[in-house]
Amino acid sequence: MTSLLDLLSTLVSLVFLAIIGLVAGVAIPGMFFGALTPWLDKLLPVRKKR
């Protein structure tokens, strides 16, 4: 019975860490886009319509 509870708590922890990792993988790079956009505008300017 204890090994079943250990397995269940391990699975819950892994799911929790996967959710945190997914959020961090999206949020942390998103913080840098605000600082990066002025440089991107200089490097890759938007095409003007004719």
C-alpha positions as CSV (number, residue, x, y, z in Angstrom):
1,M,0.0,0.0,0.0
2,T,2.8,2.4,0.8
3,S,4.5,1.8,-2.5
4,L,1.2,2.6,-4.3
5,L,1.0,5.9,-2.4
6,D,4.6,6.6,-3.2
7,L,3.9,6.0,-6.9
8,L,0.9,8.2,-6.8
9,S,2.7,11.1,-5.1
10,T,5.5,10.8,-7.6
11,L,3.1,11.0,-10.5
12,V,1.4,14.0,-9.0
13,S,4.7,15.7,-8.5
14,L,5.7,15.0,-12.1
15,V,2.5,16.4,-13.4
16,F,2.9,19.5,-11.3
17,L,6.5,20.0,-12.5
18,A,5.4,19.5,-16.1
19,I,2.8,22.2,-15.7
20,I,5.3,24.6,-14.1
21,G,7.9,23.8,-16.8
22,L,5.4,24.5,-19.5
23,V,4.4,27.8,-18.0
24,A,8.0,28.9,-17.5
25,G,8.9,27.8,-21.0
26,V,6.3,30.2,-22.4
27,A,6.5,33.0,-19.9
28,I,10.2,33.5,-19.5
29,P,11.0,34.0,-23.3
30,G,7.9,36.2,-23.5
31,M,9.4,38.6,-21.0
32,F,12.3,39.3,-23.4
33,F,10.2,40.1,-26.4
34,G,9.4,43.5,-25.1
35,A,13.1,44.4,-25.0
36,L,13.9,42.6,-28.3
37,T,11.3,44.2,-30.5
38,P,13.0,47.5,-31.1
39,W,16.1,45.6,-32.4
40,L,13.9,43.3,-34.5
41,D,12.3,46.3,-36.1
42,K,15.7,47.6,-37.2
43,L,16.9,44.2,-38.4
44,L,13.6,43.0,-40.0
45,P,11.5,46.0,-41.0
46,V,7.9,45.5,-41.9
47,R,7.3,45.4,-45.6
48,K,5.4,48.4,-46.8
49,K,2.4,47.9,-49.1
50,R,2.8,49.3,-52.6
